[in-house]
Amino acid sequence: MLRIGQLRAVQRAAYFQPMGRRRVFIIDGAETMRWDVANIFLKILEEPPGSATLILTAPSPYSLLPTIVSRCMQFHFGPLTAGEVEAILKEKSNLPPAAARIAAQLSEGSPGQALEMDAEKESQRRRNGLKILERAARGEEFAQLFAQTNVISKDREISFEEQLSVFYSLLCDLLEISSGIASPQLRNVSLRRELEGVARKIDTGWVMRALRGLDQVSAGARRNLNRQLGLDALAAELSPIHSSRD
């Protein structure tokens, strides 16, 4: 997550006269700024020095505050195909063919992400995330659901935002399957059978509720919401047990 100290350092350095023509700052993972920090950063975006170029990268403009998006020129980069990513991995890494294929599938078109990925651990995270969705759809008792969210919340090897992206990926696949699309373009191909099993227990309305709930968890994370509390609330909201009590 981008911290306020890092952004203040950019602000100070941006106003220094460069040795060359320009200073270029790349703010990678701009979506990880908390909202209060993002608002502080607005000042330099509103009045950038003429000798500085600021480049913000994010997976989607919707993951940034609208006030930030409105002050930036947008450039969209489309994802590569899984085959193209796999070819890059064969050239740039020493991964075994099977691991390269899985990493290419899970990277969702990002060769950089694929090169940094531990395919085995990432696959396990996808399975853990799907277990939560499956158990919520099946209406298991909250104690079992919360035990599973506890496993995810204790994973400190990736950021909470990356954990949420796992759920977005799984829900996108479930939306395509439950919509009855003839040839769904799955992001989690290795979990096709498990995804189809979950899809038989839900409908598109359930998936849309899950996506809205995930958006709320993501927004709460910007305000330092406890990560397990957010996942617990989402799982409980999706359970038929919750609906019957309403």
Secondary structure, DSSP 8 states (H G I E B T S, - for coil): ---HHHHHHHHHHHTS--SSS-EEEEETTGGGS-HHHHHHHHHHHHS--TTEEEEE--S-GGGS-HHHHTTS---------HHHHHHHHHHH----HHHHHHHHHHTTT-HHHHHH--HHHHHHHHHHHHHHHHHHHHT--HHHHHHHHHHHHT--SS-HHHHHHHHHHHHHHHHHHHTT-SS---S-GGGHHHHHHHHTT--HHHHHHHHHHHHHHHHHHHTT--HHHHHHHHHHHHSHHHHHH-
